[in-house]
Amino acid sequence: MTTAFQKLLAAPALALLCTAAFAAPEALAPVNLVGRAVPEIDKLPPGQYRELVQYGHELTTRTFAHIGPEVQDVRRRLAGNNLACASCHQQNATKPFAMPWSGVSATFPQYRGREDDISTVEERVNGCMERSMSGKPLALDSREMKAFVTYISFLSQGIPVGATVQGAGMVQSKMPNRRADTVAGGKVYEAKCAVCHGADGQGLRAGKVGDAQGYTFPPLWGNDTFNNGAGMNRLIMATRFIKHNMPLGASHEAPQLSDDEAYDVAAFMLSKPRPTKANLEVDFPARWNKPVDSAFPPYLLGATPDQHRFGPYPPLVEKQKQMMEQLKAGAAAERANAAPKSAR
């Protein structure tokens, strides 16, 4: 017997409507940052929003002058070094494959393995403050935090939530399957890096010590740079950044170093002393999320601290995959044993 509802569904127009209503959403088109126009602050109308975007831009490019350790107001000394955010997030945090902030607002909140939790943009900013800037977290209601978040949102305009952003982060290049050679890296540094960052790795000051003017070229090790809890203190991350952004003028389209040169010079840089972050042992509480180049315990079974620090990494990646498979198998077995007999 045909019901009234079945007759209604037989109507072509309504059938089409029902199909459309339950159809899977269309996939978002990827957004490519390469060649994409960067939003212009000067085109914003006068007002509080523009002022906050401008301050966020200023904080990004001249962090040291506003919240650095040499500013006159000791209450504003929130960064622990005289770097700028733009020391790594190049071209005012807009350069593709140099960890740009364009599109970041479309990817947060997101799961972060370092905390094993869902993190907000504000928490990500403070992660950088405590690690790359070797300082203190910003108050969530501070003008500085609001400025950073507003500037990130401004750069992210037009990028929808869920879209794949091409040019975000860094190029995911593979690592050489060997231990990094710090001696060879020292030679690369002398030939390609020392002219800007100094033979002693202490960078080139824009002014004098104590004037809160930062650096023309930042220090790479020593007391006035990122600490050992920063992402840049991991060899894989540092190698990828250097490969496609260093020396000055390099890009993902025109790198100036070979894979081996980038790997070795990154290891040379990271073999040098730098500030220490307390409580690193609480990072990556879900240990299977701990990157293989995080050189603090616990270590993968059979691996040494040196291997986590300097490679080779492909064997560690394989061990980590095996560990994940074992964990998944164990979890599946536990679920099966816990299920009621009638459900088995």
BELSULUR-V236212 format. One line per field, one symbol per residue. ss: DSSP state (A for helix, B for strand, O for the rest). Layout:
BEGIN
ss = ???
END
This chain:
BEGIN
ss = OOOAAAAAAAOAAAAAAAAAAAOOOOOOOOBBOOOOOOOOAAAOOOOAAAAAAAAAAAAAAOAAAAAOOOOOOAAAOOOOOOOOAAAOOAAAAOOOOOOOOOOAAAOOOBBBOOOOBBBOAAAAAAAAAAOOOOOOOOOOOOAAAAAAAAAAAAAOOOOOOOOOBBOOOOOOOOOOOOOOOAAAAAAAAAAAOAAAAOOOOOOBBOOOOOOOOOBBBOOOOBOOOOOOOOAAAOAAAAAAAAAAAOOOOOOOOOOOOOAAAAAAAAAAAAOOOBOOOOOAAAOOOOAAAOOOOOOOOOOOOOOOAAAAAAOOOAAAAAAAAAAAAAAAAAAAAAAAAAOOAAAO
END
